[in-house]
Amino acid sequence: MVVNGIDVKLAGLTDISEKEIASYIDLVQKKTNEKISSLELKDAGNGKIDIHYVLQPQKFERIRRITGYLVGTIDRWNNAKQSEEHDRVKHAILR
């Protein structure tokens, strides 16, 4: 089911209206200040509902500290500075 452009799954809920689902969407988006990608509503018993949601990914700009400067991209650097960055030893992150 799609409500307000959001994929919604219902588990154990047969008598829930589209208006009520939209109110759950609004509740989560107001609480998180972010857009929802998908929403799952489950019957938790005793008249309660479990809400599980996935937020839309946020864009971000990578900021690095290079030679004491905070920079996003190095495309505006001169050739010497780009070469210096290219020749640096890159360390891998072990997981």
PyMOL CGO cylinders between C-alpha atoms (Angstrom):
from pymol import cmd
from pymol.cgo import CYLINDER

trace = [
    CYLINDER, 0.00, 0.00, 0.00, 1.24, 3.50, -0.79, 0.3, 1, 1, 1, 1, 1, 1,
    CYLINDER, 1.24, 3.50, -0.79, 0.08, 6.46, 1.33, 0.3, 1, 1, 1, 1, 1, 1,
    CYLINDER, 0.08, 6.46, 1.33, 1.30, 9.99, 0.59, 0.3, 1, 1, 1, 1, 1, 1,
    CYLINDER, 1.30, 9.99, 0.59, 3.99, 8.54, -1.67, 0.3, 1, 1, 1, 1, 1, 1,
    CYLINDER, 3.99, 8.54, -1.67, 5.36, 6.29, 1.10, 0.3, 1, 1, 1, 1, 1, 1,
    CYLINDER, 5.36, 6.29, 1.10, 5.41, 2.48, 0.95, 0.3, 1, 1, 1, 1, 1, 1,
    CYLINDER, 5.41, 2.48, 0.95, 3.38, 1.22, 3.92, 0.3, 1, 1, 1, 1, 1, 1,
    CYLINDER, 3.38, 1.22, 3.92, 3.16, -2.39, 5.17, 0.3, 1, 1, 1, 1, 1, 1,
    CYLINDER, 3.16, -2.39, 5.17, 0.48, -3.50, 7.62, 0.3, 1, 1, 1, 1, 1, 1,
    CYLINDER, 0.48, -3.50, 7.62, 0.91, -6.57, 9.82, 0.3, 1, 1, 1, 1, 1, 1,
    CYLINDER, 0.91, -6.57, 9.82, -2.11, -7.77, 11.76, 0.3, 1, 1, 1, 1, 1, 1,
    CYLINDER, -2.11, -7.77, 11.76, -4.07, -4.57, 11.15, 0.3, 1, 1, 1, 1, 1, 1,
    CYLINDER, -4.07, -4.57, 11.15, -7.20, -4.93, 9.05, 0.3, 1, 1, 1, 1, 1, 1,
    CYLINDER, -7.20, -4.93, 9.05, -9.37, -2.06, 10.26, 0.3, 1, 1, 1, 1, 1, 1,
    CYLINDER, -9.37, -2.06, 10.26, -6.96, 0.88, 9.90, 0.3, 1, 1, 1, 1, 1, 1,
    CYLINDER, -6.96, 0.88, 9.90, -7.89, 3.76, 7.62, 0.3, 1, 1, 1, 1, 1, 1,
    CYLINDER, -7.89, 3.76, 7.62, -5.68, 5.60, 5.16, 0.3, 1, 1, 1, 1, 1, 1,
    CYLINDER, -5.68, 5.60, 5.16, -6.25, 8.79, 7.19, 0.3, 1, 1, 1, 1, 1, 1,
    CYLINDER, -6.25, 8.79, 7.19, -4.93, 7.08, 10.33, 0.3, 1, 1, 1, 1, 1, 1,
    CYLINDER, -4.93, 7.08, 10.33, -1.87, 5.81, 8.43, 0.3, 1, 1, 1, 1, 1, 1,
    CYLINDER, -1.87, 5.81, 8.43, -1.23, 9.36, 7.18, 0.3, 1, 1, 1, 1, 1, 1,
    CYLINDER, -1.23, 9.36, 7.18, -1.36, 10.59, 10.79, 0.3, 1, 1, 1, 1, 1, 1,
    CYLINDER, -1.36, 10.59, 10.79, 1.33, 8.03, 11.76, 0.3, 1, 1, 1, 1, 1, 1,
    CYLINDER, 1.33, 8.03, 11.76, 3.46, 9.25, 8.85, 0.3, 1, 1, 1, 1, 1, 1,
    CYLINDER, 3.46, 9.25, 8.85, 3.05, 12.86, 10.01, 0.3, 1, 1, 1, 1, 1, 1,
    CYLINDER, 3.05, 12.86, 10.01, 3.89, 11.85, 13.60, 0.3, 1, 1, 1, 1, 1, 1,
    CYLINDER, 3.89, 11.85, 13.60, 7.17, 10.19, 12.61, 0.3, 1, 1, 1, 1, 1, 1,
    CYLINDER, 7.17, 10.19, 12.61, 8.21, 12.97, 10.21, 0.3, 1, 1, 1, 1, 1, 1,
    CYLINDER, 8.21, 12.97, 10.21, 7.53, 15.66, 12.84, 0.3, 1, 1, 1, 1, 1, 1,
    CYLINDER, 7.53, 15.66, 12.84, 9.43, 13.71, 15.48, 0.3, 1, 1, 1, 1, 1, 1,
    CYLINDER, 9.43, 13.71, 15.48, 12.48, 13.06, 13.28, 0.3, 1, 1, 1, 1, 1, 1,
    CYLINDER, 12.48, 13.06, 13.28, 12.38, 16.20, 11.09, 0.3, 1, 1, 1, 1, 1, 1,
    CYLINDER, 12.38, 16.20, 11.09, 13.16, 13.93, 8.12, 0.3, 1, 1, 1, 1, 1, 1,
    CYLINDER, 13.16, 13.93, 8.12, 11.27, 12.28, 5.27, 0.3, 1, 1, 1, 1, 1, 1,
    CYLINDER, 11.27, 12.28, 5.27, 10.22, 8.64, 5.54, 0.3, 1, 1, 1, 1, 1, 1,
    CYLINDER, 10.22, 8.64, 5.54, 11.15, 6.10, 2.86, 0.3, 1, 1, 1, 1, 1, 1,
    CYLINDER, 11.15, 6.10, 2.86, 8.98, 3.26, 4.16, 0.3, 1, 1, 1, 1, 1, 1,
    CYLINDER, 8.98, 3.26, 4.16, 6.72, 2.53, 7.12, 0.3, 1, 1, 1, 1, 1, 1,
    CYLINDER, 6.72, 2.53, 7.12, 5.59, -0.71, 8.75, 0.3, 1, 1, 1, 1, 1, 1,
    CYLINDER, 5.59, -0.71, 8.75, 2.74, -0.82, 11.26, 0.3, 1, 1, 1, 1, 1, 1,
    CYLINDER, 2.74, -0.82, 11.26, 2.24, -3.94, 13.39, 0.3, 1, 1, 1, 1, 1, 1,
    CYLINDER, 2.24, -3.94, 13.39, -0.44, -4.88, 15.88, 0.3, 1, 1, 1, 1, 1, 1,
    CYLINDER, -0.44, -4.88, 15.88, 1.32, -5.01, 19.26, 0.3, 1, 1, 1, 1, 1, 1,
    CYLINDER, 1.32, -5.01, 19.26, -1.77, -6.11, 21.19, 0.3, 1, 1, 1, 1, 1, 1,
    CYLINDER, -1.77, -6.11, 21.19, -3.75, -4.24, 23.87, 0.3, 1, 1, 1, 1, 1, 1,
    CYLINDER, -3.75, -4.24, 23.87, -4.74, -1.61, 21.32, 0.3, 1, 1, 1, 1, 1, 1,
    CYLINDER, -4.74, -1.61, 21.32, -1.11, -0.58, 20.70, 0.3, 1, 1, 1, 1, 1, 1,
    CYLINDER, -1.11, -0.58, 20.70, 0.75, -0.35, 17.40, 0.3, 1, 1, 1, 1, 1, 1,
    CYLINDER, 0.75, -0.35, 17.40, 4.46, -0.90, 16.75, 0.3, 1, 1, 1, 1, 1, 1,
    CYLINDER, 4.46, -0.90, 16.75, 5.87, 1.60, 14.26, 0.3, 1, 1, 1, 1, 1, 1,
    CYLINDER, 5.87, 1.60, 14.26, 8.96, 0.69, 12.24, 0.3, 1, 1, 1, 1, 1, 1,
    CYLINDER, 8.96, 0.69, 12.24, 10.25, 3.14, 9.66, 0.3, 1, 1, 1, 1, 1, 1,
    CYLINDER, 10.25, 3.14, 9.66, 13.17, 3.81, 7.33, 0.3, 1, 1, 1, 1, 1, 1,
    CYLINDER, 13.17, 3.81, 7.33, 14.24, 7.38, 6.67, 0.3, 1, 1, 1, 1, 1, 1,
    CYLINDER, 14.24, 7.38, 6.67, 15.32, 8.64, 3.26, 0.3, 1, 1, 1, 1, 1, 1,
    CYLINDER, 15.32, 8.64, 3.26, 19.10, 8.90, 2.92, 0.3, 1, 1, 1, 1, 1, 1,
    CYLINDER, 19.10, 8.90, 2.92, 20.54, 12.37, 3.48, 0.3, 1, 1, 1, 1, 1, 1,
    CYLINDER, 20.54, 12.37, 3.48, 23.10, 13.94, 1.17, 0.3, 1, 1, 1, 1, 1, 1,
    CYLINDER, 23.10, 13.94, 1.17, 26.29, 15.10, 2.80, 0.3, 1, 1, 1, 1, 1, 1,
    CYLINDER, 26.29, 15.10, 2.80, 29.54, 16.65, 1.75, 0.3, 1, 1, 1, 1, 1, 1,
    CYLINDER, 29.54, 16.65, 1.75, 32.73, 14.95, 2.83, 0.3, 1, 1, 1, 1, 1, 1,
    CYLINDER, 32.73, 14.95, 2.83, 35.00, 17.33, 4.72, 0.3, 1, 1, 1, 1, 1, 1,
    CYLINDER, 35.00, 17.33, 4.72, 38.66, 16.41, 5.14, 0.3, 1, 1, 1, 1, 1, 1,
    CYLINDER, 38.66, 16.41, 5.14, 41.43, 18.08, 7.04, 0.3, 1, 1, 1, 1, 1, 1,
    CYLINDER, 41.43, 18.08, 7.04, 44.44, 18.41, 4.77, 0.3, 1, 1, 1, 1, 1, 1,
    CYLINDER, 44.44, 18.41, 4.77, 47.52, 20.36, 5.83, 0.3, 1, 1, 1, 1, 1, 1,
    CYLINDER, 47.52, 20.36, 5.83, 45.53, 22.20, 8.47, 0.3, 1, 1, 1, 1, 1, 1,
    CYLINDER, 45.53, 22.20, 8.47, 42.66, 23.23, 6.18, 0.3, 1, 1, 1, 1, 1, 1,
    CYLINDER, 42.66, 23.23, 6.18, 39.12, 21.90, 6.19, 0.3, 1, 1, 1, 1, 1, 1,
    CYLINDER, 39.12, 21.90, 6.19, 38.14, 21.20, 2.59, 0.3, 1, 1, 1, 1, 1, 1,
    CYLINDER, 38.14, 21.20, 2.59, 35.24, 19.52, 0.84, 0.3, 1, 1, 1, 1, 1, 1,
    CYLINDER, 35.24, 19.52, 0.84, 36.75, 18.81, -2.57, 0.3, 1, 1, 1, 1, 1, 1,
    CYLINDER, 36.75, 18.81, -2.57, 40.19, 19.37, -3.98, 0.3, 1, 1, 1, 1, 1, 1,
    CYLINDER, 40.19, 19.37, -3.98, 39.12, 20.17, -7.54, 0.3, 1, 1, 1, 1, 1, 1,
    CYLINDER, 39.12, 20.17, -7.54, 39.89, 23.88, -7.06, 0.3, 1, 1, 1, 1, 1, 1,
    CYLINDER, 39.89, 23.88, -7.06, 43.44, 23.27, -5.83, 0.3, 1, 1, 1, 1, 1, 1,
    CYLINDER, 43.44, 23.27, -5.83, 46.43, 23.99, -8.03, 0.3, 1, 1, 1, 1, 1, 1,
    CYLINDER, 46.43, 23.99, -8.03, 48.40, 21.11, -9.61, 0.3, 1, 1, 1, 1, 1, 1,
    CYLINDER, 48.40, 21.11, -9.61, 51.13, 21.11, -6.94, 0.3, 1, 1, 1, 1, 1, 1,
    CYLINDER, 51.13, 21.11, -6.94, 48.65, 20.84, -4.06, 0.3, 1, 1, 1, 1, 1, 1,
    CYLINDER, 48.65, 20.84, -4.06, 46.66, 18.11, -5.87, 0.3, 1, 1, 1, 1, 1, 1,
    CYLINDER, 46.66, 18.11, -5.87, 49.87, 16.19, -6.49, 0.3, 1, 1, 1, 1, 1, 1,
    CYLINDER, 49.87, 16.19, -6.49, 50.81, 16.49, -2.81, 0.3, 1, 1, 1, 1, 1, 1,
    CYLINDER, 50.81, 16.49, -2.81, 47.44, 15.05, -1.79, 0.3, 1, 1, 1, 1, 1, 1,
    CYLINDER, 47.44, 15.05, -1.79, 47.74, 12.25, -4.38, 0.3, 1, 1, 1, 1, 1, 1,
    CYLINDER, 47.74, 12.25, -4.38, 51.18, 11.20, -3.07, 0.3, 1, 1, 1, 1, 1, 1,
    CYLINDER, 51.18, 11.20, -3.07, 50.05, 10.89, 0.55, 0.3, 1, 1, 1, 1, 1, 1,
    CYLINDER, 50.05, 10.89, 0.55, 49.82, 7.47, 2.16, 0.3, 1, 1, 1, 1, 1, 1,
    CYLINDER, 49.82, 7.47, 2.16, 46.16, 6.44, 2.41, 0.3, 1, 1, 1, 1, 1, 1,
    CYLINDER, 46.16, 6.44, 2.41, 45.28, 4.29, 5.41, 0.3, 1, 1, 1, 1, 1, 1,
    CYLINDER, 45.28, 4.29, 5.41, 42.53, 1.67, 5.18, 0.3, 1, 1, 1, 1, 1, 1,
    CYLINDER, 42.53, 1.67, 5.18, 39.82, 1.31, 7.80, 0.3, 1, 1, 1, 1, 1, 1,
    CYLINDER, 39.82, 1.31, 7.80, 39.79, -2.19, 9.27, 0.3, 1, 1, 1, 1, 1, 1,
    CYLINDER, 39.79, -2.19, 9.27, 36.47, -3.65, 10.35, 0.3, 1, 1, 1, 1, 1, 1,
]
cmd.load_cgo(trace, "trace")
